[in-house]
């Protein structure tokens, strides 16, 4: 029986990445329960959320051991994320490329699904091009990633344009929409990354001054300390340090609008039908906001402070219209996510079972 190896930025506590891992584990458990599934993780204690033996784990760092585990006819799946980029780390890019080369040498088929590709430097593109051309299929979550691959002359794999896999994540029924009931005071949710620039600090002060109820939120343990320090400085309530989707959905009805420096913070907001605003220079934020017809502000935009605060004011002035617009676009994206799921299963069927 073939083995399936699932990899991504798993085991580091980032909510979006852990949800991606869980999403693909669910797919293989539902559609191919007889196959051995091995999740490559940075957390040796990682296991199924429900305590079942749905999959085995292997250290992502031990490529020698992984090579001995792999055999011709197996499948390696890259399950979502922005892992093929060299902005945050060149070593990380080299690791993932080495993993793909290893799998290819071992006769393992490769599918990259739900990928956000880039940014890549000239060096990164040169390193990645020949390796990505060894892959059987690459599905990207946005048009920018497809164009990046085309510019790199990655043309051997089948390319597919989809959406982020978490649009298809099976969140509990009844939690996908936020009631548009009247609120006494708007609550501005701010999902942050660690690091405090002058522009970010000034924006938070402005939001706190203008709107009063500012709620800091983190989706990764790496951001918790910065959030607590900022809450003390701003005099706001304690941050929401969220580690699972249920907690986000439980707290979401309190929010009127979400500003986020993290991609999956915006996606979770959209699935709750909450209007969002992207903050930062990360291309994946801008690509997502383009899909949702939202605004994504760069820190150095000339009208940054005034523009963000004006947009927040407009959204809270007419929340019903804002929520309805989000609902319409989110439903389209969720339908596309379901379509992508069927496409992915067909690809696995073709590679694992020969048709």
Secondary structure, 3 states (H helix, E strand, C coil): CCEEEEECCCCCCCHHHHHHHHHHHHHHHHHCCCCEEEEEECCCCCCCCCCCCCCEEEECCCHHHHHHHCCCCCEEEEEEEEEECCCCCHHHHHHHHHHHHHHHHCCCEEEEEEEEECCCCHHHHHHHHHHHCCCCEEEECCHHHHHHHHHCCCCCCEEEECCCHHHHCCCCCCCCCCCCCCCCCCCEEEECCCCCCHHHHHHHHHHHHHHCCEEEEECCHHHHHHHHHHHHHHCCCCCEECCCHHHHHHHHCCCCEEEECCHHHHHHHHHCCCEEEEECCCHHHHHHHHHHCCCEECCCCCCHHHHHHHHHHHHHHCHHHHHHHHHHHHHHHHHHHHHHHHHHHHHHHHHHHCC
